Amino acid sequence: MDTHLSYDMSTQEMLIYGVVGLVAIIIIFRVLKTLVKWVFIAAILFGLYWLYTSGSLDGLVEPQMEKLFSNTTISQLMDQHCTPDKADKAKCKCLITPVYIDLNQRFTKTQIRELEANKKQMVDEMMTSFSNVKSDVKDCLGDKKDDKLKWVDKLKGIVDLLSKE
């Protein structure tokens, strides 16, 4: 008696295993395609949610504003961020320029030069100016956000096409 176990697969068994493997691969790819599509849609929805809800300047912008204003003067900020080629950018138009205008309304040119000599006092006054113009800053940033959200409509069209597949 032959103790050597050998198993030869017949053609029919090979076909069955091949078909089962092919069906398994098709199922896996369809599941992955659906999963990737839903993850993509969820990511877009999360991004839209973030865009609409994180507009709160209190939690997001004020700490950033203090960082922006620290160790600098309003003149330096204007020179850095409000050059003619950058004048329409949100940082210049919505944040620095309103603070600059408020400072110029509250102080004379001489007083501003004195403030600029004392960086800590300058930062404090810039933060006060920021608080004074916060509603204007929110409106301006909202307008900028609306401009940026135009691409969301285009992206929504792509998502709709993907959802129909």
C-alpha positions in Angstrom: 0.0 0.0 0.0 1.2 3.4 -1.0 1.5 5.7 2.0 2.3 8.7 -0.1 -0.9 10.8 -0.3 -1.3 12.6 -3.5 -4.3 14.4 -4.6 -4.8 15.4 -8.2 -7.4 18.0 -8.9 -9.7 17.3 -11.7 -10.5 19.9 -14.4 -13.9 20.3 -13.0 -12.6 21.1 -9.5 -10.1 23.6 -10.9 -12.9 25.4 -12.7 -15.0 25.5 -9.6 -12.1 27.0 -7.5 -11.4 29.5 -10.3 -15.0 30.6 -10.5 -15.2 30.9 -6.7 -12.0 32.9 -6.6 -13.2 35.2 -9.4 -16.5 35.8 -7.6 -14.7 36.5 -4.4 -12.5 39.0 -6.1 -15.4 40.7 -7.7 -17.3 40.9 -4.4 -14.2 42.3 -2.6 -13.7 45.0 -5.3 -17.4 46.0 -5.2 -17.3 46.3 -1.4 -14.1 48.3 -1.5 -15.5 50.6 -4.3 -18.6 51.3 -2.2 -16.6 51.7 1.0 -14.2 54.2 -0.7 -17.1 56.1 -2.2 -18.8 56.4 1.2 -15.6 57.4 2.9 -15.1 60.1 0.2 -18.6 61.4 0.7 -18.2 61.4 4.5 -14.9 63.3 4.2 -16.6 65.9 2.0 -19.6 66.2 4.4 -17.2 66.5 7.3 -15.3 69.2 5.5 -18.5 71.1 4.7 -19.6 70.8 8.3 -16.2 72.1 9.4 -16.4 75.0 7.0 -19.8 76.1 8.3 -19.3 75.5 12.0 -15.7 76.6 12.6 -16.4 80.1 11.5 -16.4 81.1 15.2 -13.7 83.6 15.6 -13.8 83.4 19.3 -12.4 79.8 19.5 -10.3 79.8 16.4 -9.0 83.2 15.5 -8.3 85.0 18.7 -5.5 82.7 19.8 -4.1 82.9 16.3 -4.5 86.7 16.3 -2.5 87.0 19.5 0.2 84.8 17.8 0.0 87.0 14.7 0.4 90.2 16.7 3.1 89.0 19.1 6.6 90.4 18.7 5.6 92.7 16.0 4.1 96.1 15.3 1.2 97.1 13.2 3.6 98.9 10.7 5.6 95.6 10.4 2.3 93.7 9.8 1.2 96.1 7.2 4.6 95.9 5.5 4.6 92.1 5.6 1.0 91.3 4.7 -0.5 94.3 2.9 1.9 94.9 0.0 0.2 95.7 -3.3 0.4 92.1 -4.5 -1.1 90.8 -1.2 -3.6 93.6 -0.5 -6.7 91.5 -1.3 -5.7 88.4 0.7 -7.9 87.7 3.7 -5.1 88.3 6.3 -4.6 91.8 5.0 -8.1 92.8 4.0 -10.0 91.2 6.9 -7.6 91.1 9.8 -4.7 93.6 9.7 -6.3 96.5 7.9 -9.3 96.8 10.2 -7.0 96.7 13.2 -4.8 99.3 11.6 -7.7 101.6 11.0 -9.0 101.2 14.5 -5.6 101.9 16.0 -5.3 105.1 13.8 -8.8 106.2 15.0 -7.9 105.7 18.7 -4.3 107.0 18.7 -2.4 109.7 17.0 0.6 108.9 14.8 3.0 109.9 17.7 1.2 107.7 20.1 1.3 104.8 17.7 5.1 105.3 17.3 5.4 105.2 21.1 3.3 102.0 21.3 5.5 100.4 18.7 8.5 101.0 21.0 6.7 98.9 23.7 5.9 95.5 22.0 3.8 94.2 24.9 1.6 97.3 25.0 1.4 97.3 21.2 0.1 93.7 21.3 -2.4 94.6 24.0 -3.7 97.5 21.9 -3.9 95.5 18.7 -5.9 92.9 20.6 -8.2 95.6 21.9 -8.6 96.9 18.3 -9.3 93.4 17.1 -12.1 93.1 19.7 -13.4 96.5 18.5 -13.6 95.4 14.9 -14.5 91.7 15.5 -17.9 91.9 13.8 -16.3 93.6 10.7 -13.7 90.9 10.6 -16.3 88.2 10.8 -18.3 89.8 8.0 -15.2 90.1 5.8 -14.1 86.5 6.5 -17.6 85.3 5.8 -17.5 87.0 2.4 -14.1 85.3 1.8 -15.5 82.0 2.9 -18.5 82.4 0.5 -16.1 83.0 -2.3 -14.2 79.9 -1.4 -17.4 77.8 -1.1 -18.2 78.2 -4.7 -15.9 75.3 -5.4 -18.0 73.2 -3.0 -20.9 73.4 -5.5 -18.7 71.9 -8.2 -17.5 69.3 -5.8 -21.1 68.5 -4.9 -21.8 67.8 -8.5 -18.9 65.3 -8.6 -20.2 63.6 -5.5 -23.7 63.4 -7.0 -22.2 61.7 -10.1 -20.3 59.2 -7.9 -23.4 58.5 -5.9 -25.4 57.6 -9.0 -22.9 54.9 -10.0 
